[in-house]
């Protein structure tokens, strides 16, 4: 096993386009590896969690693993933690959870299978980053998620859903949060 950290990129519903900070991080650094889902537009929670689990096991064979999730990717990580044995969660060194979508209050039929949002305490360090004006989650719910998951909460200001529409570019502030994990 090497000491090379793999950053597993976990996009949300409909994936992350080329201008999204997740895609930019991937394009600029081979240590960032996207977990591809079978269907980004009709997500199946069982399949999404299984793919995350398989990616973690594969990456852990080469070194430490850190999760970099956005939106529905955060809910997927929480579901994975809730159902994974301790030996599996021990493979993860930390998680950056950005703009966690509040699936419990989302009026999107394709996402109903992810209800309720899992609220296990994470056995590894985590940071939840949420904007004050995110249309997918209120600051109170994002703080609730962070508290339940045992994560540090960071509120960078009004940036919407912290995606490509937010004008973050390469999002150096996010990289700093990731480095601090």
C-alpha positions in Angstrom: 0.0 0.0 0.0 1.3 3.5 -0.8 0.7 6.7 1.0 -1.1 8.3 -1.9 -4.4 9.7 -0.8 -7.3 9.1 -3.2 -10.1 11.8 -3.1 -13.3 10.1 -4.2 -15.5 12.7 -5.8 -19.2 12.1 -5.2 -21.4 14.4 -7.2 -25.1 14.8 -6.6 -28.3 14.5 -8.7 -27.5 14.9 -12.4 -23.8 14.8 -11.7 -21.4 17.8 -11.8 -20.7 19.5 -15.1 -17.3 20.7 -16.4 -17.5 24.1 -14.7 -18.3 22.6 -11.3 -15.5 22.8 -8.7 -15.6 19.0 -8.3 -14.9 18.5 -12.0 -12.2 21.2 -12.0 -10.4 19.5 -9.1 -10.6 16.2 -11.0 -9.2 17.7 -14.2 -6.3 19.3 -12.3 -5.2 16.4 -10.1 -5.3 12.6 -10.8 -5.7 12.0 -7.0 -9.4 13.1 -7.5 -11.4 10.2 -8.9 -15.1 10.5 -9.6 -17.4 7.7 -8.4 -19.5 7.1 -11.5 -23.2 6.2 -10.9 -25.2 4.1 -13.3 -28.0 6.8 -13.6 -27.4 10.3 -12.6 -31.0 11.4 -13.5 -32.8 8.6 -11.7 -30.7 7.8 -8.7 -31.2 4.5 -6.9 -30.0 4.8 -3.3 -29.0 1.1 -3.0 -27.0 1.3 -6.2 -25.4 4.6 -5.4 -24.3 3.4 -1.9 -23.0 0.1 -3.4 -20.9 2.0 -6.0 -19.5 4.3 -3.2 -18.6 1.2 -1.1 -16.9 -0.5 -4.0 -14.9 2.6 -4.9 -13.8 3.0 -1.2 -12.6 -0.6 -1.1 -10.7 -0.2 -4.4 -9.1 3.1 -3.5 -8.1 1.9 0.0 -6.0 -0.8 -1.5 -3.6 2.0 -2.6 -3.7 4.3 0.4 -5.8 6.7 2.4 -9.3 7.7 1.2 -11.1 11.0 1.6 -14.6 11.6 0.3 -15.5 14.9 -1.5 -19.3 15.0 -1.7 -21.8 17.5 -3.1 -25.5 17.7 -2.6 -27.1 14.2 -3.0 -23.6 12.9 -2.7 -23.6 14.0 0.9 -26.9 12.0 1.6 -25.3 9.0 -0.1 -22.3 9.2 2.2 -24.6 9.4 5.2 -26.5 6.3 4.0 -23.2 4.5 3.4 -22.0 5.3 6.9 -25.3 4.2 8.4 -25.1 0.8 6.8 -21.4 0.0 6.6 -19.6 -2.1 9.1 -16.9 -0.4 11.2 -14.1 -2.1 9.2 -15.4 -0.5 6.1 -15.8 3.0 7.5 -12.3 2.8 9.0 -11.0 2.9 5.4 -12.1 6.6 5.2 -9.9 9.3 6.6 -12.3 12.2 6.3 -15.1 13.8 4.3 -15.8 17.2 2.8 -19.6 17.4 2.5 -20.7 20.4 0.5 -24.2 21.7 0.1 -26.0 18.7 1.6 -29.4 18.5 -0.1 -32.3 18.3 2.3 -34.0 15.4 0.6 -36.7 15.2 3.3 -38.1 18.5 2.0 -37.2 18.3 -1.7 -40.1 18.1 -4.1 -38.3 15.9 -6.7 -39.8 12.5 -7.3 -36.5 11.0 -8.4 -35.0 11.7 -5.0 -37.7 10.2 -2.8 -35.9 6.9 -2.4 -33.2 8.8 -0.4 -35.7 9.8 2.3 -35.2 10.1 5.2 -31.7 11.7 5.3 -29.6 9.3 7.3 -28.2 10.9 10.5 -25.5 8.6 11.8 -22.5 10.0 13.7 -19.5 9.7 11.3 -16.5 7.7 12.7 -14.1 10.0 10.8 -13.5 13.7 10.6 -15.9 15.6 8.4 -16.8 19.2 7.4 -20.2 20.3 6.2 -20.1 23.5 4.1 -23.4 25.2 3.3 -24.4 28.5 1.9 -26.8 30.9 3.6 -29.0 31.0 0.6 -28.9 27.4 -0.7 -32.2 26.5 -2.4 -31.8 22.8 -1.4 -31.1 23.3 2.3 -31.7 25.9 5.0 -28.8 26.9 7.2 -30.7 25.4 10.2 -31.0 22.0 8.5 -27.4 22.0 7.3 -26.3 22.7 10.9 -28.6 19.9 12.0 -26.9 17.5 9.5 -23.5 18.6 10.7 -24.3 18.2 14.3 -25.9 14.7 13.8 -22.9 13.6 11.7 -20.4 15.0 14.2 -19.0 17.3 11.5 -17.6 20.8 11.7 -19.9 23.3 10.1 -18.7 26.1 7.8 -21.0 28.7 6.4 -19.1 30.7 3.7 -21.9 33.2 3.0 -24.4 33.5 0.2 -23.3 31.3 -2.7 -26.4 29.4 -3.7 -25.9 25.6 -4.0 -22.1 25.9 -4.1 -22.0 24.6 -7.6 -21.0 25.9 -11.1 -23.7 28.6 -10.9 -22.1 30.0 -7.7 -19.1 31.3 -9.6 -16.6 29.5 -7.4 -14.2 28.5 -10.2 -11.6 26.2 -8.7 -12.9 27.1 -5.2 -9.6 27.6 -3.4 -11.5 28.0 -0.1 -12.9 24.5 -0.5 -9.4 23.1 -1.1 -8.2 24.8 2.1 -11.1 23.1 4.0 -10.1 19.8 2.4 -6.5 20.2 3.4 -7.5 21.0 7.0 -9.2 17.6 7.3 
